[in-house]
Amino acid sequence: MSVATQTLRPPSRLLMLMEARAISEFGAFLGALPLLSLAPKGDGHPVLVLPGLITSDNATRPLRSFLKSRGYAVSGWGLGRNFGPRAGVQDAMINLVQDLNETHGRKVSLVGWSLGGIYARQLSKMMPDRVRSVITLGSPFAGSPRATNAWRTYETVSGRRADQHDTTFGGEMARTPPVPTTAIFSRTDGICAWQSCIEQPGTYAENIEVQGASHCGMGHHPAIVYAVADRLAQAEGEWKPFDRSGWRSLVYPDPAR
């Protein structure tokens, strides 16, 4: 799947207005908790969850709480609101991954929502010896920086141009990380063009599409939460692509269709 970055546009105004459905998605998450408890249990390895633009650990609390209940050593990023890669933020995240790795004596899985997913990918490229896997939720790493409805907000709060990227922080953004990588996306994302959120499939890289999901609700959408738990539960060194057979085919369509 290739992305024509020069023609890619942000999602429509209608899709952006439909982002309000994130509230109902949270209600669905609460209602689905009994079923989500059937998701695979973890092996206790550390998981770092990184929030999206202008959000904080409060936004990822439902996901982190669920993953903790499945047996992972889950951490938020602890850096307040995500106002972009301001001075000190990148070094703080590098130190956090290093500390988690050394404290637990195990590699760290990184889960990043939107801009947080871009951070996760770049960290894994810099620290592949410390990172076990990467999962991104609606992260626009593969398209034009302005193929989102949030680029103006990004420029305002970060003080950077949307197309300004520090290549010392993990190099080229679109390059696939050197660790098992899963990109979760939805074609009904109202913030980021879905085409910019997909990975080039490979031996250790995949895409998972979730139908009807909003961007603002990805951190607590039941189908996405289940997929995250499924991916994290794989034994280290035994990564396999997501199994879409059986009932899952009704929830997770073929992302290459």
SULPEFEN-V400447 format. One record per pair of residues at least 12 apart in sequence whose ideal C-beta (glycine too) atoms are under 6 Angstrom apart, sorted by the first residue. I is the first residue (numbers start at 1). J is the second residue. D is the distance in whole Angstrom. If there is no record, write none. Layout:
# SULPEFEN-V400447
i=<I | I>
j=<J | J>
d=<D | D>
This chain:
# SULPEFEN-V400447
i=<1 | 3 | 3 | 3 | 3 | 5 | 5 | 8 | 8 | 8 | 8 | 8 | 10 | 10 | 10 | 10 | 11 | 15 | 16 | 16 | 18 | 19 | 19 | 19 | 21 | 22 | 22 | 22 | 25 | 25 | 26 | 28 | 29 | 29 | 32 | 36 | 39 | 39 | 40 | 40 | 41 | 41 | 42 | 42 | 42 | 42 | 42 | 44 | 45 | 46 | 46 | 46 | 46 | 47 | 47 | 47 | 47 | 48 | 48 | 48 | 49 | 49 | 49 | 50 | 50 | 50 | 50 | 50 | 51 | 51 | 51 | 52 | 52 | 52 | 52 | 53 | 53 | 53 | 53 | 54 | 56 | 56 | 57 | 60 | 62 | 63 | 66 | 70 | 73 | 79 | 83 | 83 | 84 | 90 | 97 | 97 | 97 | 101 | 107 | 107 | 107 | 108 | 109 | 109 | 109 | 110 | 111 | 112 | 113 | 113 | 113 | 114 | 114 | 117 | 117 | 117 | 118 | 118 | 120 | 121 | 121 | 121 | 122 | 122 | 124 | 124 | 125 | 125 | 125 | 126 | 128 | 128 | 131 | 132 | 133 | 133 | 134 | 134 | 134 | 135 | 135 | 135 | 136 | 137 | 137 | 138 | 138 | 138 | 138 | 138 | 138 | 139 | 140 | 140 | 140 | 141 | 142 | 142 | 143 | 143 | 143 | 145 | 145 | 146 | 147 | 147 | 148 | 148 | 149 | 150 | 176 | 176 | 180 | 180 | 181 | 182 | 182 | 183 | 183 | 183 | 184 | 184 | 184 | 185 | 185 | 185 | 186 | 186 | 188 | 189 | 190 | 191 | 204 | 206 | 207 | 208 | 208 | 208 | 209 | 209 | 210 | 210 | 211 | 223>
j=<198 | 142 | 143 | 195 | 196 | 143 | 144 | 143 | 144 | 147 | 193 | 195 | 147 | 148 | 149 | 193 | 190 | 190 | 149 | 190 | 190 | 190 | 214 | 216 | 214 | 214 | 216 | 217 | 217 | 221 | 220 | 222 | 220 | 222 | 222 | 226 | 226 | 229 | 230 | 233 | 70 | 71 | 70 | 71 | 72 | 232 | 233 | 71 | 106 | 73 | 100 | 104 | 108 | 67 | 72 | 74 | 109 | 75 | 108 | 110 | 64 | 76 | 111 | 77 | 112 | 116 | 119 | 120 | 82 | 113 | 116 | 113 | 114 | 115 | 116 | 82 | 115 | 150 | 154 | 81 | 80 | 81 | 76 | 219 | 220 | 219 | 225 | 229 | 104 | 92 | 157 | 158 | 158 | 169 | 123 | 127 | 130 | 130 | 130 | 131 | 132 | 131 | 132 | 133 | 232 | 134 | 135 | 136 | 137 | 218 | 219 | 138 | 139 | 136 | 137 | 139 | 139 | 141 | 134 | 134 | 141 | 177 | 169 | 170 | 177 | 179 | 170 | 171 | 177 | 170 | 178 | 179 | 179 | 236 | 179 | 180 | 177 | 179 | 181 | 182 | 228 | 231 | 183 | 184 | 218 | 185 | 189 | 192 | 197 | 215 | 218 | 197 | 192 | 196 | 197 | 173 | 174 | 196 | 193 | 195 | 196 | 162 | 163 | 162 | 193 | 196 | 191 | 192 | 191 | 191 | 200 | 205 | 204 | 239 | 205 | 206 | 231 | 198 | 199 | 207 | 208 | 224 | 227 | 197 | 198 | 209 | 210 | 213 | 212 | 215 | 215 | 215 | 239 | 241 | 255 | 227 | 242 | 252 | 253 | 255 | 223 | 224 | 253 | 251>
d=<5 | 5 | 5 | 5 | 6 | 5 | 4 | 5 | 5 | 4 | 5 | 6 | 6 | 5 | 5 | 6 | 5 | 4 | 5 | 4 | 6 | 4 | 5 | 5 | 5 | 5 | 4 | 3 | 4 | 5 | 5 | 6 | 4 | 5 | 4 | 6 | 5 | 4 | 6 | 4 | 5 | 5 | 5 | 4 | 4 | 6 | 6 | 6 | 5 | 5 | 4 | 5 | 5 | 6 | 5 | 5 | 5 | 5 | 6 | 5 | 5 | 6 | 5 | 5 | 4 | 3 | 5 | 6 | 5 | 6 | 5 | 4 | 3 | 5 | 5 | 6 | 4 | 6 | 6 | 6 | 6 | 5 | 3 | 5 | 4 | 5 | 6 | 6 | 6 | 6 | 4 | 6 | 3 | 5 | 6 | 6 | 6 | 4 | 6 | 6 | 4 | 6 | 5 | 5 | 6 | 5 | 5 | 5 | 4 | 6 | 5 | 5 | 6 | 3 | 6 | 3 | 5 | 5 | 5 | 6 | 6 | 5 | 5 | 3 | 4 | 5 | 4 | 6 | 6 | 5 | 5 | 6 | 5 | 6 | 6 | 4 | 5 | 6 | 5 | 5 | 6 | 6 | 5 | 5 | 4 | 6 | 5 | 6 | 5 | 5 | 5 | 6 | 4 | 4 | 6 | 5 | 5 | 5 | 6 | 6 | 3 | 4 | 5 | 5 | 4 | 5 | 6 | 5 | 5 | 5 | 6 | 5 | 5 | 4 | 5 | 5 | 5 | 6 | 4 | 5 | 5 | 6 | 6 | 4 | 6 | 6 | 5 | 4 | 5 | 5 | 6 | 4 | 6 | 5 | 4 | 5 | 5 | 6 | 5 | 4 | 5 | 5 | 6 | 5>
